[in-house]
Amino acid sequence: MAETPEQQGALSTSSSSTPADKDSSKICVLLNATGNVPIIKKRTWTVDPNKTVSWIQKFIHKFLKLDANEQIFLYVNQTFAPAPDQIIKNLYECHGTNGKLVLYYCKNQAWG
């Protein structure tokens, strides 16, 4: 299933000098590498609040250019793995800290 340019651009860096009005409703996500996964240099991203955890997993997988047989596991605050169909907005409202949702990603199961 191919993504449209709008879907691909829904995850953007938060380093812009003047945030646009359309970004004000987005959620700031901090991505931390764990284990033997390559590190993404830009750790802070803004995400559409209606995206799912599986969408972020697919984004990381494509960004890191991993093989099709490699998996990405996501963890919230080093404690639990959210369900793939979980909405980012819900996770942020329950587990967001300091205005960010902290997600850890790895290629092997780490916590939970």
N, CA, C and O atoms as a printed pandas DataFrame, in Angstrom:
     atom_number atom_name residue_name chain_id  residue_number  x_coord  y_coord  z_coord
0              1         N          MET        A               1    0.837   -1.165    0.000
1              2        CA          MET        A               1    0.000    0.000    0.000
2              3         C          MET        A               1    0.888    1.237    0.000
3              4         O          MET        A               1    1.632    1.460    0.955
4              5         N          ALA        A               2    0.825    2.034   -1.039
5              6        CA          ALA        A               2    1.649    3.223   -1.159
6              7         C          ALA        A               2    1.027    4.375   -0.394
7              8         O          ALA        A               2   -0.194    4.531   -0.350
8              9         N          GLU        A               3    1.904    5.190    0.215
9             10        CA          GLU        A               3    1.431    6.347    0.951
10            11         C          GLU        A               3    1.440    7.565    0.045
11            12         O          GLU        A               3    2.309    7.709   -0.814
12            13         N          THR        A               4    0.486    8.419    0.243
13            14        CA          THR        A               4    0.438    9.655   -0.526
14            15         C          THR        A               4    1.448   10.635    0.053
15            16         O          THR        A               4    1.886   10.444    1.187
16            17         N          PRO        A               5    1.836   11.678   -0.678
17            18        CA          PRO        A               5    2.775   12.660   -0.145
18            19         C          PRO        A               5    2.273   13.312    1.141
19            20         O          PRO        A               5    3.080   13.667    2.000
20            21         N          GLU        A               6    0.958   13.476    1.291
21            22        CA          GLU        A               6    0.415   14.064    2.506
22            23         C          GLU        A               6    0.675   13.149    3.703
23            24         O          GLU        A               6    0.995   13.627    4.791
24            25         N          GLN        A               7    0.538   11.837    3.506
25            26        CA          GLN        A               7    0.764   10.894    4.584
26            27         C          GLN        A               7    2.248   10.828    4.933
27            28         O          GLN        A               7    2.601   10.725    6.108
28            29         N          GLN        A               8    3.114   10.885    3.931
29            30        CA          GLN        A               8    4.544   10.833    4.187
30            31         C          GLN        A               8    5.014   12.072    4.919
31            32         O          GLN        A               8    5.929   11.988    5.737
32            33         N          GLY        A               9    4.416   13.218    4.649
33            34        CA          GLY        A               9    4.835   14.469    5.262
34            35         C          GLY        A               9    4.196   14.738    6.607
35            36         O          GLY        A               9    4.419   15.807    7.175
36            37         N          ALA        A              10    3.412   13.818    7.140
37            38        CA          ALA        A              10    2.729   14.059    8.405
38            39         C          ALA        A              10    3.692   14.036    9.582
39            40         O          ALA        A              10    3.354   14.542   10.653
40            41         N          LEU        A              11    4.870   13.472    9.420
41            42        CA          LEU        A              11    5.880   13.464   10.460
42            43         C          LEU        A              11    6.943   14.453   10.024
43            44         O          LEU        A              11    7.568   14.271    8.980
44            45         N          SER        A              12    7.153   15.491   10.803
45            46        CA          SER        A              12    8.106   16.516   10.402
46            47         C          SER        A              12    8.966   16.907   11.574
47            48         O          SER        A              12    8.612   16.663   12.728
48            49         N          THR        A              13   10.111   17.522   11.275
49            50        CA          THR        A              13   10.986   17.960   12.347
50            51         C          THR        A              13   10.373   19.151   13.037
51            52         O          THR        A              13    9.626   19.920   12.431
52            53         N          SER        A              14   10.686   19.300   14.294
53            54        CA          SER        A              14   10.139   20.422   15.056
54            55         C          SER        A              14   11.131   21.565   15.146
55            56         O          SER        A              14   10.997   22.431   16.010
56            57         N          SER        A              15   12.125   21.583   14.267
57            58        CA          SER        A              15   13.162   22.597   14.336
58            59         C          SER        A              15   12.846   23.826   13.492
59            60         O          SER        A              15   13.727   24.658   13.279
60            61         N          SER        A              16   11.623   23.962   13.010
61            62        CA          SER        A              16   11.276   25.132   12.212
62            63         C          SER        A              16   11.283   26.371   13.102
63            64         O          SER        A              16   10.936   26.293   14.280
64            65         N          SER        A              17   11.678   27.516   12.540
65            66        CA          SER        A              17   11.827   28.722   13.348
66            67         C          SER        A              17   10.492   29.319   13.753
67            68         O          SER        A              17   10.374   29.865   14.850
68            69         N          THR        A              18    9.482   29.229   12.895
69            70        CA          THR        A              18    8.160   29.736   13.251
70            71         C          THR        A              18    7.136   28.653   13.007
71            72         O          THR        A              18    6.891   28.291   11.857
72            73         N          PRO        A              19    6.530   28.123   14.059
73            74        CA          PRO        A              19    5.547   27.058   13.860
74            75         C          PRO        A              19    4.308   27.591   13.149
75            76         O          PRO        A              19    3.784   28.654   13.483
76            77         N          ALA        A              20    3.863   26.832   12.173
77            78        CA          ALA        A              20    2.663   27.203   11.428
78            79         C          ALA        A              20    1.426   26.855   12.246
79            80         O          ALA        A              20    1.493   26.044   13.169
80            81         N          ASP        A              21    0.299   27.471   11.904
81            82        CA          ASP        A              21   -0.944   27.186   12.607
82            83         C          ASP        A              21   -1.326   25.720   12.493
83            84         O          ASP        A              21   -1.880   25.142   13.428
84            85         N          LYS        A              22   -1.028   25.119   11.345
85            86        CA          LYS        A              22   -1.406   23.719   11.170
86            87         C          LYS        A              22   -0.590   22.795   12.067
87            88         O          LYS        A              22   -1.040   21.688   12.365
88            89         N          ASP        A              23    0.609   23.220   12.513
89            90        CA          ASP        A              23    1.425   22.408   13.401
90            91         C          ASP        A              23    1.016   22.537   14.856
91            92         O          ASP        A              23    1.441   21.726   15.680
92            93         N          SER        A              24    0.207   23.526   15.200
93            94        CA          SER        A              24   -0.161   23.740   16.591
94            95         C          SER        A              24   -0.981   22.584   17.159
95            96         O          SER        A              24   -0.985   22.378   18.372
96            97         N          SER        A              25   -1.669   21.831   16.315
97            98        CA          SER        A              25   -2.462   20.710   16.792
98            99         C          SER        A              25   -1.680   19.404   16.788
99           100         O          SER        A              25   -2.197   18.373   17.218
100          101         N          LYS        A              26   -0.445   19.436   16.310
101          102        CA          LYS        A              26    0.362   18.217   16.250
102          103         C          LYS        A              26    0.999   17.925   17.599
103          104         O          LYS        A              26    1.110   18.802   18.455
104          105         N          ILE        A              27    1.411   16.693   17.768
105          106        CA          ILE        A              27    2.001   16.238   19.021
106          107         C          ILE        A              27    3.494   16.057   18.828
107          108         O          ILE        A              27    3.940   15.499   17.826
108          109         N          CYS        A              28    4.258   16.532   19.792
109          110        CA          CYS        A              28    5.705   16.405   19.760
110          111         C          CYS        A              28    6.080   15.013   20.277
111          112         O          CYS        A              28    5.702   14.629   21.384
112          113         N          VAL        A              29    6.834   14.259   19.455
113          114        CA          VAL        A              29    7.241   12.905   19.808
114          115         C          VAL        A              29    8.761   12.865   19.860
115          116         O          VAL        A              29    9.430   13.315   18.930
116          117         N          LEU        A              30    9.301   12.330   20.938
117          118        CA          LEU        A              30   10.735   12.169   21.105
118          119         C          LEU        A              30   11.071   10.706   20.864
119          120         O          LEU        A              30   10.597    9.833   21.591
120          121         N          LEU        A              31   11.888   10.428   19.843
121          122        CA          LEU        A              31   12.256    9.058   19.489
122          123         C          LEU        A              31   13.654    8.755   20.006
123          124         O          LEU        A              31   14.617    9.424   19.632
124          125         N          ASN        A              32   13.768    7.749   20.865
125          126        CA          ASN        A              32   15.048    7.326   21.428
126          127         C          ASN        A              32   15.371    5.924   20.955
127          128         O          ASN        A              32   14.520    5.036   21.001
128          129         N          ALA        A              33   16.600    5.722   20.498
129          130        CA          ALA        A              33   17.046    4.405   20.057
130          131         C          ALA        A              33   17.420    3.560   21.272
131          132         O          ALA        A              33   17.935    4.073   22.266
132          133         N          THR        A              34   17.154    2.265   21.178
133          134        CA          THR        A              34   17.490    1.318   22.228
134          135         C          THR        A              34   18.072    0.067   21.595
135          136         O          THR        A              34   17.588   -0.394   20.561
136          137         N          GLY        A              35   19.095   -0.474   22.202
137          138        CA          GLY        A              35   19.662   -1.722   21.700
138          139         C          GLY        A              35   20.486   -1.524   20.439
139          140         O          GLY        A              35   21.221   -0.545   20.312
140          141         N          ASN        A              36   20.358   -2.460   19.509
141          142        CA          ASN        A              36   21.208   -2.493   18.324
142          143         C          ASN        A              36   20.579   -1.838   17.099
143          144         O          ASN        A              36   20.922   -2.200   15.974
144          145         N          VAL        A              37   19.684   -0.902   17.282
145          146        CA          VAL        A              37   19.035   -0.230   16.164
146          147         C          VAL        A              37   19.841    1.026   15.801
147          148         O          VAL        A              37   20.404    1.668   16.688
148          149         N          PRO        A              38   19.905    1.383   14.519
149          150        CA          PRO        A              38   20.580    2.635   14.143
150          151         C          PRO        A              38   19.891    3.841   14.790
151          152         O          PRO        A              38   18.679    3.835   15.007
152          153         N          ILE        A              39   20.673    4.858   15.089
153          154        CA          ILE        A              39   20.154    6.052   15.750
154          155         C          ILE        A              39   19.662    7.049   14.708
155          156         O          ILE        A              39   20.332    7.293   13.704
156          157         N          ILE        A              40   18.493    7.617   14.952
157          158        CA          ILE        A              40   17.978    8.715   14.135
158          159         C          ILE        A              40   18.489    9.996   14.765
159          160         O          ILE        A              40   18.183   10.285   15.922
160          161         N          LYS        A              41   19.270   10.772   14.011
161          162        CA          LYS        A              41   19.896   11.976   14.574
162          163         C          LYS        A              41   18.868   13.003   15.031
163          164         O          LYS        A              41   19.044   13.620   16.082
164          165         N          LYS        A              42   17.800   13.196   14.263
165          166        CA          LYS        A              42   16.733   14.109   14.676
166          167         C          LYS        A              42   15.787   13.329   15.563
167          168         O          LYS        A              42   15.022   12.489   15.088
168          169         N          ARG        A              43   15.841   13.611   16.854
169          170        CA          ARG        A              43   15.056   12.828   17.802
170          171         C          ARG        A              43   13.649   13.359   17.997
171          172         O          ARG        A              43   12.746   12.594   18.334
172          173         N          THR        A              44   13.441   14.662   17.792
173          174        CA          THR        A              44   12.140   15.269   18.057
174          175         C          THR        A              44   11.379   15.480   16.757
175          176         O          THR        A              44   11.887   16.095   15.819
176          177         N          TRP        A              45   10.156   14.965   16.712
177          178        CA          TRP        A              45    9.313   15.043   15.522
178          179         C          TRP        A              45    7.919   15.501   15.934
179          180         O          TRP        A              45    7.506   15.303   17.077
180          181         N          THR        A              46    7.205   16.105   15.013
181          182        CA          THR        A              46    5.801   16.432   15.264
182          183         C          THR        A              46    4.933   15.489   14.446
183          184         O          THR        A              46    5.217   15.209   13.282
184          185         N          VAL        A              47    3.879   15.010   15.074
185          186        CA          VAL        A              47    3.042   13.978   14.475
186          187         C          VAL        A              47    1.578   14.387   14.550
187          188         O          VAL        A              47    1.135   14.983   15.531
188          189         N          ASP        A              48    0.843   14.061   13.509
189          190        CA          ASP        A              48   -0.605   14.247   13.505
190          191         C          ASP        A              48   -1.183   13.405   14.646
191          192         O          ASP        A              48   -0.890   12.212   14.721
192          193         N          PRO        A              49   -1.984   13.980   15.525
193          194        CA          PRO        A              49   -2.487   13.237   16.682
194          195         C          PRO        A              49   -3.365   12.038   16.329
195          196         O          PRO        A              49   -3.566   11.165   17.173
196          197         N          ASN        A              50   -3.886   11.973   15.118
197          198        CA          ASN        A              50   -4.759   10.862   14.729
198          199         C          ASN        A              50   -4.006    9.696   14.095
199          200         O          ASN        A              50   -4.628    8.709   13.702
200          201         N          LYS        A              51   -2.686    9.788   13.989
201          202        CA          LYS        A              51   -1.892    8.677   13.464
202          203         C          LYS        A              51   -1.825    7.567   14.511
203          204         O          LYS        A              51   -2.040    7.800   15.701
204          205         N          THR        A              52   -1.524    6.362   14.045
205          206        CA          THR        A              52   -1.446    5.211   14.947
206          207         C          THR        A              52    0.010    4.842   15.225
207          208         O          THR        A              52    0.927    5.324   14.559
208          209         N          VAL        A              53    0.200    3.989   16.207
209          210        CA          VAL        A              53    1.524    3.494   16.548
210          211         C          VAL        A              53    2.117    2.735   15.368
211          212         O          VAL        A              53    3.313    2.858   15.102
212          213         N          SER        A              54    1.322    1.966   14.665
213          214        CA          SER        A              54    1.851    1.216   13.516
214          215         C          SER        A              54    2.339    2.157   12.421
215          216         O          SER        A              54    3.279    1.822   11.701
216          217         N          TRP        A              55    1.730    3.311   12.283
217          218        CA          TRP        A              55    2.181    4.285   11.291
218          219         C          TRP        A              55    3.577    4.787   11.654
219          220         O          TRP        A              55    4.422    4.954   10.775
220          221         N          ILE        A              56    3.824    5.030   12.943
221          222        CA          ILE        A              56    5.145    5.474   13.382
222          223         C          ILE        A              56    6.164    4.359   13.185
223          224         O          ILE        A              56    7.299    4.626   12.791
224          225         N          GLN        A              57    5.780    3.124   13.450
225          226        CA          GLN        A              57    6.678    1.994   13.226
226          227         C          GLN        A              57    7.076    1.910   11.752
227          228         O          GLN        A              57    8.245    1.693   11.432
228          229         N          LYS        A              58    6.109    2.080   10.864
229          230        CA          LYS        A              58    6.402    2.042    9.428
230          231         C          LYS        A              58    7.305    3.198    9.020
231          232         O          LYS        A              58    8.200    3.027    8.192
232          233         N          PHE        A              59    7.071    4.386    9.605
233          234        CA          PHE        A              59    7.904    5.542    9.302
234          235         C          PHE        A              59    9.355    5.282    9.706
235          236         O          PHE        A              59   10.270    5.533    8.922
236          237         N          ILE        A              60    9.571    4.783   10.922
237          238        CA          ILE        A              60   10.921    4.499   11.398
238          239         C          ILE        A              60   11.575    3.438   10.515
239          240         O          ILE        A              60   12.747    3.555   10.160
240          241         N          HIS        A              61   10.815    2.410   10.165
241          242        CA          HIS        A              61   11.324    1.328    9.321
242          243         C          HIS        A              61   11.808    1.883    7.986
243          244         O          HIS        A              61   12.894    1.524    7.530
244          245         N          LYS        A              62   11.019    2.755    7.351
245          246        CA          LYS        A              62   11.407    3.351    6.075
246          247         C          LYS        A              62   12.562    4.328    6.238
247          248         O          LYS        A              62   13.476    4.353    5.414
248          249         N          PHE        A              63   12.528    5.141    7.306
249          250        CA          PHE        A              63   13.563    6.147    7.542
250          251         C          PHE        A              63   14.925    5.485    7.726
251          252         O          PHE        A              63   15.933    5.987    7.227
252          253         N          LEU        A              64   14.959    4.364    8.438
253          254        CA          LEU        A              64   16.212    3.645    8.679
254          255         C          LEU        A              64   16.596    2.711    7.545
255          256         O          LEU        A              64   17.673    2.116    7.561
256          257         N          LYS        A              65   15.708    2.582    6.554
257          258        CA          LYS        A              65   15.937    1.722    5.385
258          259         C          LYS        A              65   16.285    0.290    5.808
259          260         O          LYS        A              65   17.270   -0.289    5.351
260          261         N          LEU        A              66   15.455   -0.257    6.685
261          262        CA          LEU        A              66   15.653   -1.613    7.177
262          263         C          LEU        A              66   15.134   -2.625    6.169
263          264         O          LEU        A              66   14.313   -2.296    5.313
264          265         N          ASP        A              67   15.618   -3.854    6.274
265          266        CA          ASP        A              67   15.137   -4.936    5.428
266          267         C          ASP        A              67   13.673   -5.231    5.752
267          268         O          ASP        A              67   13.200   -4.939    6.850
268          269         N          ALA        A              68   12.975   -5.801    4.801
269          270        CA          ALA        A              68   11.549   -6.094    4.979
270          271         C          ALA        A              68   11.305   -7.087    6.118
271          272         O          ALA        A              68   10.244   -7.061    6.741
272          273         N          ASN        A              69   12.277   -7.959    6.393
273          274        CA          ASN        A              69   12.088   -8.963    7.442
274          275         C          ASN        A              69   12.444   -8.449    8.834
275          276         O          ASN        A              69   12.234   -9.164    9.814
276          277         N          GLU        A              70   12.975   -7.233    8.952
277          278        CA          GLU        A              70   13.303   -6.659   10.252
278          279         C          GLU        A              70   12.092   -5.931   10.835
279          280         O          GLU        A              70   11.345   -5.270   10.114
280          281         N          GLN        A              71   11.912   -6.062   12.134
281          282        CA          GLN        A              71   10.791   -5.431   12.814
282          283         C          GLN        A              71   11.274   -4.266   13.663
283          284         O          GLN        A              71   12.440   -4.194   14.051
284          285         N          ILE        A              72   10.349   -3.355   13.941
285          286        CA          ILE        A              72   10.599   -2.250   14.869
286          287         C          ILE        A              72    9.596   -2.382   16.016
287          288         O          ILE        A              72    8.392   -2.508   15.795
288          289         N          PHE        A              73   10.112   -2.350   17.229
289          290        CA          PHE        A              73    9.270   -2.382   18.421
290          291         C          PHE        A              73    9.300   -1.002   19.051
291          292         O          PHE        A              73   10.359   -0.383   19.154
292          293         N          LEU        A              74    8.143   -0.518   19.471
293          294        CA          LEU        A              74    8.037    0.778   20.136
294          295         C          LEU        A              74    7.624    0.574   21.584
295          296         O          LEU        A              74    6.822   -0.303   21.903
296          297         N          TYR        A              75    8.192    1.408   22.456
297          298        CA          TYR        A              75    7.857    1.369   23.877
298          299         C          TYR        A              75    7.612    2.786   24.363
299          300         O          TYR        A              75    8.299    3.719   23.948
300          301         N          VAL        A              76    6.645    2.944   25.233
301          302        CA          VAL        A              76    6.319    4.238   25.824
302          303         C          VAL        A              76    7.044    4.337   27.168
303          304         O          VAL        A              76    6.838    3.511   28.057
304          305         N          ASN        A              77    7.892    5.354   27.303
305          306        CA          ASN        A              77    8.605    5.628   28.565
306          307         C          ASN        A              77    9.325    4.409   29.131
307          308         O          ASN        A              77    9.367    4.243   30.350
308          309         N          GLN        A              78    9.877    3.577   28.308
309          310        CA          GLN        A              78   10.623    2.376   28.716
310          311         C          GLN        A              78    9.794    1.414   29.566
311          312         O          GLN        A              78   10.350    0.659   30.363
312          313         N          THR        A              79    8.478    1.433   29.405
313          314        CA          THR        A              79    7.668    0.590   30.271
314          315         C          THR        A              79    6.806   -0.431   29.540
315          316         O          THR        A              79    6.778   -1.596   29.937
316          317         N          PHE        A              80    6.103   -0.030   28.485
317          318        CA          PHE        A              80    5.197   -0.965   27.829
318          319         C          PHE        A              80    5.146   -0.708   26.326
319          320         O          PHE        A              80    5.448    0.385   25.846
320          321         N          ALA        A              81    4.758   -1.741   25.610
321          322        CA          ALA        A              81    4.601   -1.648   24.161
322          323         C          ALA        A              81    3.132   -1.354   23.865
323          324         O          ALA        A              81    2.262   -2.158   24.203
324          325         N          PRO        A              82    2.846   -0.216   23.241
325          326        CA          PRO        A              82    1.448    0.103   22.926
326          327         C          PRO        A              82    0.943   -0.775   21.782
327          328         O          PRO        A              82    1.732   -1.275   20.979
328          329         N          ALA        A              83   -0.352   -0.955   21.715
329          330        CA          ALA        A              83   -0.966   -1.718   20.627
330          331         C          ALA        A              83   -0.759   -0.976   19.312
331          332         O          ALA        A              83   -0.777    0.255   19.295
332          333         N          PRO        A              84   -0.561   -1.698   18.209
333          334        CA          PRO        A              84   -0.332   -1.046   16.910
334          335         C          PRO        A              84   -1.463   -0.124   16.470
335          336         O          PRO        A              84   -1.225    0.826   15.725
336          337         N          ASP        A              85   -2.685   -0.387   16.918
337          338        CA          ASP        A              85   -3.809    0.456   16.501
338          339         C          ASP        A              85   -4.083    1.598   17.477
339          340         O          ASP        A              85   -5.070    2.319   17.327
340          341         N          GLN        A              86   -3.219    1.765   18.472
341          342        CA          GLN        A              86   -3.377    2.836   19.458
342          343         C          GLN        A              86   -3.150    4.194   18.791
343          344         O          GLN        A              86   -2.214    4.352   18.007
344          345         N          ILE        A              87   -3.998    5.166   19.099
345          346        CA          ILE        A              87   -3.909    6.518   18.545
346          347         C          ILE        A              87   -2.884    7.324   19.358
347          348         O          ILE        A              87   -2.867    7.251   20.586
348          349         N          ILE        A              88   -2.033    8.090   18.664
349          350        CA          ILE        A              88   -0.983    8.866   19.307
350          351         C          ILE        A              88   -1.561    9.874   20.305
351          352         O          ILE        A              88   -0.984   10.093   21.370
352          353         N          LYS        A              89   -2.685   10.481   19.967
353          354        CA          LYS        A              89   -3.309   11.462   20.854
354          355         C          LYS        A              89   -3.635   10.843   22.205
355          356         O          LYS        A              89   -3.401   11.468   23.240
356          357         N          ASN        A              90   -4.170    9.626   22.214
357          358        CA          ASN        A              90   -4.510    8.947   23.462
358          359         C          ASN        A              90   -3.265    8.646   24.292
359          360         O          ASN        A              90   -3.266    8.824   25.510
360          361         N          LEU        A              91   -2.206    8.191   23.628
361          362        CA          LEU        A              91   -0.963    7.919   24.340
362          363         C          LEU        A              91   -0.398    9.190   24.954
363          364         O          LEU        A              91    0.063    9.186   26.095
364          365         N          TYR        A              92   -0.436   10.278   24.190
365          366        CA          TYR        A              92    0.099   11.546   24.681
366          367         C          TYR        A              92   -0.690   12.043   25.895
367          368         O          TYR        A              92   -0.105   12.500   26.877
368          369         N          GLU        A              93   -2.009   11.954   25.823
369          370        CA          GLU        A              93   -2.836   12.424   26.938
370          371         C          GLU        A              93   -2.592   11.623   28.215
371          372         O          GLU        A              93   -2.670   12.172   29.314
372          373         N          CYS        A              94   -2.299   10.339   28.079
373          374        CA          CYS        A              94   -2.095    9.486   29.254
374          375         C          CYS        A              94   -0.635    9.422   29.716
375          376         O          CYS        A              94   -0.370    9.298   30.911
376          377         N          HIS        A              95    0.307    9.505   28.777
377          378        CA          HIS        A              95    1.708    9.248   29.116
378          379         C          HIS        A              95    2.673   10.345   28.671
379          380         O          HIS        A              95    3.886   10.178   28.796
380          381         N          GLY        A              96    2.163   11.458   28.158
381          382        CA          GLY        A              96    3.028   12.550   27.748
382          383         C          GLY        A              96    3.668   13.231   28.953
383          384         O          GLY        A              96    3.028   13.393   29.992
384          385         N          THR        A              97    4.933   13.630   28.810
385          386        CA          THR        A              97    5.637   14.340   29.872
386          387         C          THR        A              97    6.374   15.526   29.273
387          388         O          THR        A              97    6.977   15.415   28.205
388          389         N          ASN        A              98    6.327   16.655   29.958
389          390        CA          ASN        A              98    7.003   17.879   29.514
390          391         C          ASN        A              98    6.633   18.274   28.089
391          392         O          ASN        A              98    7.479   18.768   27.343
392          393         N          GLY        A              99    5.381   18.063   27.709
393          394        CA          GLY        A              99    4.910   18.451   26.392
394          395         C          GLY        A              99    5.331   17.523   25.272
395          396         O          GLY        A              99    5.175   17.863   24.099
396          397         N          LYS        A             100    5.870   16.341   25.613
397          398        CA          LYS        A             100    6.326   15.392   24.598
398          399         C          LYS        A             100    5.853   13.988   24.940
399          400         O          LYS        A             100    5.624   13.652   26.102
400          401         N          LEU        A             101    5.716   13.186   23.908
401          402        CA          LEU        A             101    5.482   11.758   24.073
402          403         C          LEU        A             101    6.806   11.070   23.792
403          404         O          LEU        A             101    7.326   11.163   22.680
404          405         N          VAL        A             102    7.357   10.383   24.779
405          406        CA          VAL        A             102    8.663    9.738   24.637
406          407         C          VAL        A             102    8.460    8.296   24.197
407          408         O          VAL        A             102    7.835    7.500   24.897
408          409         N          LEU        A             103    8.998    7.973   23.023
409          410        CA          LEU        A             103    8.921    6.618   22.482
410          411         C          LEU        A             103   10.335    6.079   22.282
411          412         O          LEU        A             103   11.213    6.777   21.774
412          413         N          TYR        A             104   10.539    4.842   22.684
413          414        CA          TYR        A             104   11.804    4.149   22.471
414          415         C          TYR        A             104   11.585    3.116   21.378
415          416         O          TYR        A             104   10.575    2.412   21.378
416          417         N          TYR        A             105   12.525    3.025   20.448
417          418        CA          TYR        A             105   12.392    2.063   19.351
418          419         C          TYR        A             105   13.602    1.144   19.329
419          420         O          TYR        A             105   14.721    1.555   19.636
420          421         N          CYS        A             106   13.359   -0.109   18.959
421          422        CA          CYS        A             106   14.436   -1.087   18.869
422          423         C          CYS        A             106   14.028   -2.200   17.906
423          424         O          CYS        A             106   12.867   -2.306   17.511
424          425         N          LYS        A             107   14.997   -3.017   17.542
425          426        CA          LYS        A             107   14.723   -4.125   16.623
426          427         C          LYS        A             107   14.400   -5.421   17.350
427          428         O          LYS        A             107   13.871   -6.355   16.748
428          429         N          ASN        A             108   14.711   -5.484   18.634
429          430        CA          ASN        A             108   14.406   -6.663   19.453
430          431         C          ASN        A             108   13.532   -6.219   20.619
431          432         O          ASN        A             108   13.560   -5.053   21.014
432          433         N          GLN        A             109   12.770   -7.134   21.158
433          434        CA          GLN        A             109   11.943   -6.790   22.304
434          435         C          GLN        A             109   12.835   -6.423   23.490
435          436         O          GLN        A             109   13.791   -7.132   23.805
436          437         N          ALA        A             110   12.508   -5.309   24.139
437          438        CA          ALA        A             110   13.344   -4.838   25.233
438          439         C          ALA        A             110   12.613   -4.841   26.563
439          440         O          ALA        A             110   13.096   -5.429   27.531
440          441         N          TRP        A             111   11.463   -4.196   26.626
441          442        CA          TRP        A             111   10.690   -4.102   27.853
442          443         C          TRP        A             111    9.297   -4.661   27.614
443          444         O          TRP        A             111    8.876   -4.835   26.471
444          445         N          GLY        A             112    8.595   -4.937   28.683
445          446        CA          GLY        A             112    7.184   -5.316   28.601
446          447         C          GLY        A             112    6.998   -6.617   27.985
447          448         O          GLY        A             112    5.865   -7.077   27.844
